[in-house]
Amino acid sequence: MDITKINKNTKAKKSREAKPISAFRDLFNATNSALEEVSKLGASDATKETLLKGHIINTVTAIEVYYRDMLDTVFRLCKPSSFNDKLKKLHDKSYKIDDLIELYVNRVHPLELVASNLSFQNIQSIDKVFSTLIGKPFFKQTKQMKWRLAEKPENEYEITHEDINTLQEIFEERHQLIHNPSRHFTLSEEIIMGKIGSILSIIMASDLVLMQFINENIDPEISSKNV
């Protein structure tokens, strides 16, 4: 149990946009915009590759932050009966009395403890956590979602199993870059950016599924306060 890590995550969460998908976009756009600007300036291939590596690492961070924030949003907005019986499946650890006292002294909410100990660094973990939470196969649900964008109402979007596999590829690429930052890409920048682009659709589909769950299980007390 890492109290410092839990408090750090809680503090960072308060500094971000309230809506998880907005926080994701802010984090993602930080390096995406920089990469676009540098490309327009005619930077060297080496410089663009370095920035692309940073963009991949930052994108994975944005993904992890999104799913962790969405879990926290469920805990904050949904009625406890919608998730209480699932908590043991998400976090089955037991704690000694000394640990419980430390949690109390540091004002760590039990649900913050649950969220901070979950991993969102691969598709298996993400699918397991949210399948448990919503009671349905999570990524299967995301593949059933279809949506349109205000700026392109004529186009209908959806994700495929290939998109989900691409997400795992990006996770693995980030892992490789962290442990071997000097390695060179074997794919072109265009292909890599296309793979990163598909992740935006996965986040959108995930948001539709999870917001639907939240809306169906909203805590009446919270709902009445917003009226």
C-alpha positions, 0 to 999 in steps of 0.5 A: 500500500503506497499512501504517497502514490494514492495522495499524488493520484488524488491531487493530480486528478483535482488539477485536471478537467472534471470530465475524463474525456476532456482531460484525455484530450488535453493530455493527448493534444499537448504532444500531438499539437507539438508534433504537427507544428514541428512537422510544418516547420520542416524539422529533421527526421530525427527530431520528428522521430524523437517527438513521435516517441514522446507522443506515444508515451504521452498518449499511453499516459492519457489513456491510463488517466482516462480509464482511472478517472472514469472509474473514479467518476463511477464511484462518485456519481453512481449509487453505491448499490451499482458497484458495492458488490463488485469491489471485492472482485476489483480489489481483494486485498486484506489490510492489517489494523496498522494499514487501516489506521494509516489510511484514516490518518491520511484521509484516504477514501477506501474507493481511492485505494481501490482505484489506485491499485488497478492497472490500465496498462494493457487491454486485458486489465482494462477489459477485466476492470470495466467488464466487472463494473458494468456486468457485461464484456466491456470491449464487446460493448464498445464495438457495438457503439456507433456515433457521429461528429457534429463537424462531420454529421454525414459520417458514422463511426465505430470501432473494430477488434483490430482497433482494440488490438492496435491499442495493445500494440501502442501499449507495448510500443510505449513499454519498449520506448521506456526501456530502450529509448534509442530504438528506431521505429520499424513502421513509417510515421504515417502508419504510426499516427494512423494507429494512434488515431484509432485510439481516439475512437476507442476512447470515444466508444469507451466513453459512450459505454461508461456514460450510459452506465453512469446515467442508468445508475446515477445516485438520486441524491447527486441527481437532485442536487444538480436540478 
